[in-house]
Amino acid sequence: VIRSEKLSGKSVEDRPELATLMQFMRDGDELVVVRLDRLGRSTRDVLNLVHELDQKGASLRVLDPELTTGGDVGRIVVTVLGMVAEMERKFILERQRAGIEAAKARGIYAGVGRLKSVPDEEIRRRHAAGEGPTAIAKALGIGRTSVYRALGATKNANGGNETGDP
């Protein structure tokens, strides 16, 4: 059975596919993951999952790098790789924090997302001049969603926005 999940491996909590897999693992089964960090980035989480698999008589196979917990050496390698994945996660968060602090110091950190490439006023001016959202987006090299967002930012008197939407 092949299952996939598009959630972060930083925690095993709130991962319904993983929970389903673990619930149905039986003696002789093998859980296969592409990389260990896809299973979990916390050494404790990975080791707990390996222990749970072991209790059920199942094993873990990691494809990159190729290893399995079917033997003692595999369990040791999984432990070491789990620790490396956890360290890597900490390094990523530290670099992210440092980047945010540097951006704040330069006055270019907006808090969420990247800075707007086109001011809302320009979009509204073009719309007031009769240009449609698609034409505005094409002319300014931005997505239509950005145009609608800018037009929706100004509410009119009846509670709708400039686009006429409620």
N, C-alpha and C positions, 0 to 999 in steps of 0.2 A: 504494500500500500504506500503510495506516495502522497505526502501532505506538504503543504507549504504555508508559510506565515510571513506576512510583511510587517512584523513588529520588531522593535529594537531588542537586541540580545542583552541589554544592560541589566535586565531583571527577568526572572522566570515568572514573576507575578503577572497576572492579567494576560496570559498567553494561552488562549483556548485550544489552539491546535496542539501545542506541546502538552497541555494537560490531557487532551484526548489520547494522544500517542502514549503517554506514560500510563494512562489508565488501562490501555489494551495490550501493553507489552507482556509477553509470556515467555516461559522457559524456551531458550533457543532463538528468540527474536534478536534482531540487531537494529539499533537506531542509527541511521546514517545521516551525517550532517556534512555540508560542504567544508566549512571551517569551524573550528572550536568556538571562535568568538561569535558565531551565529547562534550557538547554543546558549551561551552565557558569557558575560564579561567579568562576572564575579567568581573568583576561585571557589568560594564557598558554594555558590549555586551549582557550578559545574560538578564539583565533587559530590554534592548531595544528589544530583541527577545520576551520576555514575554509580553511587552507592545504591540508589533506588533500583536502577537497572540490574545491578549485581544481585540484589535481594530477590528479584524476579527471575533470575537466571538468564537475563538478557545482557547484551553488550552494546558498546558504542563504537562506531566506526567513523573516523574523520577522514575525509578525502584529501584535504590539503592542509598539512602534510599527511600522507597516508599513515594511519595508525589505528589500532583497535585496542579496546580494553579487555579483549579476550584473554590476555596474559598479564603477568605481573609487570613486565617492562612497559606495556602499554598504559597501565594505570599510572605509573611513575611519570611517563611522558605527558599524559593528560594533565596531571597535577602541575607540572612545570609550565606547560603551555597555558593552562588556566591562569597561573600567576602572571605570566607575561601579558596575556590579554587584559588582565585587570590593571597592570601597570600602564599598558598602552592607553587604556581608557582614561586613567588619571593624567597622563601626559597630554592627551588631546584636550581635556578640560582645562588644564593649566595653560596651554597655548591659546585656547579660546579666550580665557579670562585675560591673559596678557594682551591679546589683540584688541579686546574691548577696551581695556584701560588705555592703551596707546591711542585708539580712535577717539576716546573721550578727551584725552589730553590735547589732541589736535582739533577738537570741536566738531568732529564729523560723525559721531555716533548718534543715530536717531533713536535708538532704543529697540526698535523692531524693524526688521527688513532693511532694504537698502534705500538710499535717498532717491527721491523722485527725479527722473531725468527730464521731465517736462512739467512746468508749473501748472497747477489747476486753472489759473487765470487764463493761460493761453488756450487751453482746451475749451473753456467757457466762452472766450471771445470768438473762437472759430465756430462754435455751435450757435451762438447768437447771430453770427453772420450768415447762417443758413447751411453750414456744412453738416453732413450726417456723421454719426459716430464712426462708421467704417472708413469714410474718407479722412476724417481727422486722425484716426489711428494710423492709417497708411502714410499720410503726410508727415506725421511726427515720429514714425517708426516705433510706435508703442502698440500694445494690445488693446482690443476693444474694451476689455474688462476695465482697463485703466481709465479709458474715456468715460465709461458709464459710472465708475467710482467717482471721478472728478465732477461729473454732472450731477450725481446724486448727493454730493456733499453740500449743495445749496438747496435748502427746502423752500418751497414757495408757500404762500399764505394758506392754501387749503390742505396743507400737510403732505402733499406730494412733492416731487422734485422737478427740476427743469425738464427732465425727459418726458414728463407727463405720467409717469408711473405713480401708482398710489403709494 
